[in-house]
Amino acid sequence: GVDPDVRVDPDIGVYPDIGISIPRCAMRRSTSPDGVFDQCPGNSGNPVCYPLGELSGFVPNCTKNRSWFESVDTHPCQSYSLARGYAESLTNGATVLVPAGLAWEAARGSEPLAKACRANIDSAYGGPGKLAGLELPLRVRNQSYARFKGAEAHRLYRDLGLFYQSPYCNDGCHHDHHASARGMYLNALVFYATLFKSSPIGAAFPQGQTVDGMVLPTIDAADAKALQHIAHDVVMPHLDVWWSGSSDVVSEQRPAAAAVPRPTSAASGGLRTSKPAFADDI
C-alpha cells in the first residue's frame, strides 16, 4: 500500500525560490476506513500489490494472537497504525511526509486514540519515532470546521450508488475506499501546504471549471473553506516534523530548468493547465 504513493519528481527544481533543487521522495500518509472486522489481514490475490508477500504472511498465528487485530480494530487505532508506519519512512529514505490521512482524522472530528493502542503499535517500532512530539490525533483549531464527523464522514469517500453494498463500513453506506471530490481536494490542499510550506487558506476550489478538457466537480464553498483550515492546522504548525526525513541526499548539478509560471490564471480558477507528466498526477 506504500509503493504507489511514492513519487520522485525530476522537475521539482523549477521553483528555486522555495529552496528545492534536487529530487525529493515524498510519502503520502493514506487514509483509513472504519477499522477492520476480521481478526486476520486479508489477501489481495494480486502479487503486484505485495511483491514481498501478502499481509497474512507477516502476521503468524493471527487466529490465536490478537496483537495485530487490536492495532487496527477501531478507526482511531487503525489510523495511528498507518501514521506510525508512514512516519518510519522518514528514517528510511523519505525526505518529507505528507500527512493527508491525519488531515482526514481532523476532518472527522479527531476521535480519541487509546493510550494502550498507541503503546502497542509503538512497541513494534521500538518507540514513537518522528511522531513522539505530536499530540495525536491532530485537531483543527476551530472545531466548527470539523464538518465530517460520524455519518458525515461518508461525504469524503466516493459514492457508488444505492446498489453498491460497501465492505468498508457497517452502517449501510454505499461508498468504496477512494476519495470523493471533497476528499481529493483535502489531499491536494495538504500536498500544497506541505511541499510548498505555504498556507492553503484562500485557495481556489472546484466549481465546475473546465481544465485540460475536463469538467471539474463542484464543492460547496463552506466545505472548501473548512477543508482549507483543516489542511492548514494539520500541516503548518508541524512542518519541522513533516520535513524531518533524510537530508543526506547528494546534490547533483543539473541544467537550469525552464521558467514555469505559477498556476494563478483566472481562466483556470488557479489550477494547473499544463499537461501533467503522469496520468495519475491529475
C-alpha positions, 0 to 999 in steps of 0.5 A: 500500500506504500509503493504507489504513493511514492513519487520522485519528481525530476522537475521539482527544481523549477521553483528555486525560490522555495529552496528545492533543487534536487529530487525529493521522495515524498510519502503520502500518509493514506487514509483509513476506513472504519477499522477492520472486522476480521481478526486476520489481514486479508489477501489481495490475490494480486502479487503486484500489490505485495511483491514481498508477500501478502499481509497474512504472511507477516502476521503468524498465528493471527487466529490465536494472537490478537496483537495485530487485530487490536492495532487496527480494530477501531478507526482511531487505532487503525489510523495511528497504525498507518501514521506510525508506519508512514512516519518510519519512512522518514528514517528510511529514505523519505525526505518529507511526509505528507500527512493527508490521512491525519488531515482526514482524522481532523476532518472527522472530528479527531476521535480519541486514540487509546493510550494502550493502542498507541503503546502497542503499535509503538512497541513494534517500532521500538518507540514513537519515532518522528511522531513522539512530539505530536499530540495525536490525533491532530485537531483543527483549531476551530472545531466548527470546521470539523464538518465530517464527523460520524455519518458525515464522514461518508461525504469524503469517500466516493459514492457508488450508488444505492446498489453498491453494498460497501465492505468498508463500513457497517452502517449501510453506506454505499461508498468504496475506499477512494476519495470523493471530490471533497476528499481529493481536494483535502489531499491536494490542499495538504500536498500544497501546504506541505511541499510548498510550506505555504498556507492553503487558506484562500485557495481556489476550489472546484466549481465546475471549471473546465481544465485540460478538457475536463469538467471539474466537480463542484464543492460547496464553498463552506466545505472548501473553506473548512477543508482549507483550515483543516489542511492548514492546522494539520500541516503548518504548525508541524512542518519541522516534523513533516520535513524531518526525513533524510537530508543526506541526499547528494546534490547533483548539478543539473541544467537550469530548468525552464521558467514555469509560471505559477498556476494563478490564471483566472481562466483556470480558477488557479489550477494547473493547465499544463499537461501533467507528466503522469496520468495519475498526477491529475 
